[in-house]
Structures are given as structure tokens and as C-alpha cells.
Amino acid sequence: MMREIDPPLDAMAPRLKQVDVIGRGGFHKLAYAEWGPSKAERTVVCVHGVSRNGRDFDALAASLAAQGMRVIVPDLPGRGRSEWLAAPSHYTDRAYVRAMSTLIARLDVDQVDWVGTSLGGHIGMLVASERGTPIRRLVLNDFGARVSAASLRRIGSYLTRAWRFDSLEEVEAHLREVHAPFGKLSDAQWRHLAVHSAVDDGAGSLRFHFDPGIGLRFAIPILLDVILWHIWDKIECPVLILRGEDSDLLARSTVDAMLKRGLAAAAGHVAAVEFADCGHAPALMDPAQIDVIQNYLLTD
């Protein structure tokens, strides 16, 4: 059966849920969307980037669910429908791993596949590197064992600004400019991102749908690349690395090194695909990109 070139983003409605997570400052609610059959043989967790939210994965989640997979898409703490943490200093790697561990425990499954974009890939690496990890297969979307300091400074300069917009059209125009590296998206896809990226600020304007406090960790300029080989080297599960051809965050040389070193690479369990006409990070809305992930997850 021939696939649609640009399937509608609302082809399947997600079931919106939440779970309570303990952390510094007490419990907070973590929101997530569930797609597909709840008793599926395979469960996929999709985790977004630092300033984004789970609705970025609607196209991918709908496609995977149509293949019979259960797809779980959280909003990381402080983003989307998830509660903001009590203080900006609470947005740490440990807090994210704790939240995702609680979510996986709620799912009542032995294993999950993980698709992580940028920060979502970082969290996936952290979880996959732990002894007894529940991650069966890991897909890293434009993230790896060495992260460019220049790209982190760029992201930091964006997160530390207080953006306000007078209309959804302004939000969309802004996203088209700053997230041009997402790739060649359709008008419907850009509008989808805009609709789910902004909320009313209560004063007649629109603001981004995340806690401004998440930008605190970028307040001090990052001068050196972030090195994560000590994490990568411990990962044993199969890994698929996706890279935007023009990415400023994940260098091609880093991908080449990841294909050669670490436990997963030694076992021949690491593969890489580069997507043309995009940078950091591929939006994973294009049917060809979705097919790459879908085929990988469906291969035993």
C-alpha cells in the first residue's frame, strides 16, 4: 500500500495523561501523550529537545502507532503541559532521568525503544548507559558523545531571552526563521509547531510554552565542547544516530568516532544516517525520515 506523501498531523488523536514525579521541591506532574494500542508488543518513548514539547512528535507517533506500536511522548518538566519545577536550579540531568524513569515504571513494560531529539537524546544516553537499562534500541536525533560549545551558546542566547508575540502568525514566522534547520516543512507543519509552541501569557501576548527558568544553565557562557564519551562507552544496546547534514551541534567526525568506539560499536550495534537539507535538528516530520526510524525499530 502506498503511503501518503504528507499525512495529516491529526490522523490519530493522542490520549493525554500525567504521572506524579518526586524531586527537589516535592512532587510535580509530568504530562505525556499515549498513541496506539495500550497492550502493544512494542513501546516507543519519544523525547523532545530543550525548548520544545512532545507535540513535535505527532507525525512520527501517528505513523508508529499505525504500525501497531504503543508510543509514549512526554513533555519534559517545565515544558508543554508538564508542571514547572519549584526553582530554575532543579532543571538538571538527574531530574530528567528521574522523571523518565518514573514514566517508564508507569508503563508496566520490560523494555522500551527510545527516540530522543537533542536533549531527549542526551537523556536517552544517560538512561541507556545504566546497568539494567530498559532501553532496547536507542535513536539519537542529532545528538552524540561530543556537543559543540558554539551550538550550546547559540541555544543559550535563545533560551535566555523573554520572547513575546502579538499573534500566532508572529510565532510561526519566528519559528520558520530560528528553526529553519529543522528542514523543509510544509505550511501545515510549521503551523502545527506554532500552535503547540505558544500559550497566552495572561497579558494579551503569546509566550513560549516552557518555563523561562530552563535557560538558567546557559546563563554562564559555555566555552568548551561537552564531552560525553564516558557515557557513550557504556551503552550496549543497538543505536541509530541521525544527523542533520548542516548540524552545528553534532559534528560528522563525532558520528564517525561513535561508530568505532564503545561497547555498542564493538558489538556492531551502531548505525548512522545523515539527512540532507537540514541542520540541528531534523524535525522527523518528513515521511522519508519517519521511514528510517520506523524500519529501524521494526527490525528485530
N, C-alpha and C positions, 0 to 999 in steps of 0.2 A: 504494500500500500504506500502511495507517495505521500510524503509529509508536506504540510503547508509550509510555504517559504517564510511566512511571518505570522505564526499562530497568535490568536488574540490572547492578551495577557489575562483576561478574565475567564479563560476557558474552563477553569475549575476553581471553585471557591475554597480557600483555606478555612480550617476550623481554628478559631483563636482561643488560646488557653494561657494559663500562667502557673507558675510554681513559686513557692516561697524559698528564698535562699538566705542562709545565715552568713553574716560577715561582720566587719568592723561597723559599729553603729547599730547592730541589730539585724533583724530580718528585712529583706526587701523583695519586691515582687519582680520576677523575671517573666516577661511575656514571650510567647512563642506561637508560631502557626504550625498546624499539622495538616499535611496533604496526603491524599491516597489512603489505602486501606490500613486500618489501625493494627491489623494482625498480619501484615505483610511479612514475607520471608526475609526481606532486607530493609533495614532502616538507614536513611541517609540524613546526616546533620549538616546543614549549610550555615556558615558563619561569615558575617559581613565585615567590611573594613571599618576603620576607626571613626569616621564621621557619618557612616551610612546606617542603614537599618535593614531588617530582614526582608522587606518588600522588594529589595533589589533582586531577589532570587525567584520572584514569581514565575517567570518564564521557564527557568530551569526546573523549579519544583513541580510545575504543572506537567512538564514533559516526563520527568522521572515518575511522577505519580501515575501517569497514563501507562507506564510500563509495569505497573503493579508494585512499585516501591512505596514505602512509607517515608515521607520527607518531613523533617523537623527543622524549622527555621526560626531561631531565636532572635530577639532584639537584645543585643548586649546591654548590660547595666548602663543606665543613663541615656539610652537611645530608644527611639520609637515609643512603643507602649510600655517599655520597662521603666520601673521607678528609678529616679536619680538616687545616687548614693549620698550618704549623710555629709560627706566632705570631699572636695576635689582630690585630696591625697589618697582616698580609698580606691581610686581607679588604678589598680595595679594588675600585673600579670597574675598574681596569686588570686585576686578577687575574680578575675575572668575564669581561671581554671576551676575555682570552687563553684562558680555559677554553672559552668558547663558540666561539671561532674554531677552536680545535683540534678540537672536536667536529664542527663543520661540515666541516672538512677531512677528517675520518674518513668522513663520509657519502658522499663522492665524487659530489656533485651540484653543478650550477652555481648553482642558486637554491633558496632555502627560503622558505616563509611562516613568520611568527613570531607567536606568541600569547604575550604577556607580562603577567602579573599583578603590579601594584605594582613591586617591584624588578625582576622579569622584564621589565616594560615599560620601565623605565629602561635596562636593559642593551640591550634591543631598539632603543631610540632611539640609543644610543651606536653600535651596530653599523650601523644604517641610515644614520647621518649620515656614515659614512666613504666616501671615494671607492672605487668598485668594489665596493660592498657586495653580498653575496649575497642580501640580503633582497628578495624580490619584492613581498610585501604584509606590512604590519605591523598587528597588532591590539593596541591598548593597553587593558588592562583596569584601569580606574580609576587611570590614571597619565597625567601630561601635562607641560607646559612650565613649570608653576608648582606647587610642592608646599607645602602648608600646614605651617608650623612647628609649630602646635599638634598636628597629627596625628603629626608626627615625634616630638614629645615624648611623646605617648601611647604610640607604638610603642616608644620608647626605655625608658620606665618598665617596660614589659612584658618587654623583652629582657634587662634588667639584673637581673632577679630570678631566684633559683635555685628554680624550681618543682619540687616533688616530690609524687607521688601514691601512694596505697596500693593503688589498683585502676584497672582500665580504666574502670570506671563513674565514678570521680572525674575521670579525664581527660576523658571525654565531657561530664560536667556542666560542667566548667571551659570546654571549648571552646564549648559551647552558650551560655555567658554572654559570654565575651570576644569570640567571633566571631559573635555574633548578627547583625552587619551583613552576614555572608555571604548572608543571605536565609533564606527559608522552606524548610529542608531536611527531608527525610524522616528517620525514625528510622534507617533503614539507612544513609543518607548521613552522618549525624552519627557513627554507629558506625564507618563506613569511615574518616572523618577521625581518629577517636580511635585506632583500631588502628594507623594509619600515622604517628601523631604522637608516639608514645611508645615508649621502649625501657627495658629493665631497667637500673638504674644499678649493679648488682652488689652492692647493699647491701639488697636486699629492697624497694626502691621503684621507681617509674617516673619517668623524666625525659623531657623533650622530646628529639626525635630531631635535635638540632643542637648544634653547638659553642657553649657559652656565650660564647666569645670574639667571636662576631659582634656582640655588643652593645657592644663597645668604642667603636665610632664614635659611639655615642649617650651615652657617659659624660659628655660636656660638653653641657649643655642647648642646644638649637637655638633661637635667639631670632628668627631671620628666616626668611621663606619661602625655599625653594630655587628659584632661577631658572634655567631650562634653555632659554631662548629661543635661545641661541647654538647649541644642538644641534638643536632643533626646526627652526629656519630653514633648515638644510642638508639636511633629509630630502626626498628627491624621490619615493620610492615611494608607492603608494597606502596610506592609513592609515585604519583604522576605530578610533574612540575609543569605548570603552564606559565608562559612568559609572553608579555606584550612585546612585539618587535622593537618598539621605541621606548621601553621601560627605563625610567631613570632610577628606579628603586632596586631592581634585580638585574645585575649585570649578566651578560651571556657567559662570561668567564666563571661566574659563581655557579651557574647551572652546570657547566662542563665539569667543574670540580665536584659538585654533588653527585654527578653520575659515576664518579670514580671512587669516592671515599665514604666511609661509614658502613654500618652493618647491613643496611638495606642494599646499598650498592654492591657490596661484596657478594651478596646472595643473588645479584642480578635482578633486583626488585625495584629499580628506579628507572623511570622513563620520562622524557621531556617532549613537549610540543610548544612551538612558538607560533603565535598568531600575528599575522600581518595587519597593518593599518591600525594599530592601537599601541598604547603605552601602558602606564600604570593606572588602573589595572583593567584588563579585558572585562567587559560588562557581563559576559556569559549570557547574553540575551540572543545572540546570533545563532540560528539553527545549526551552523557548522560547529560552533564552539560547544553547544549543548550536546551534539552528537559525539564529540570527542569524549566528554565526561561520561555520557550515558553508556557508550560502548565499553569504556574502561571499567565502570562499575559493574556492568553485566557480564564481564569476562571472568570466569572462575579461575 
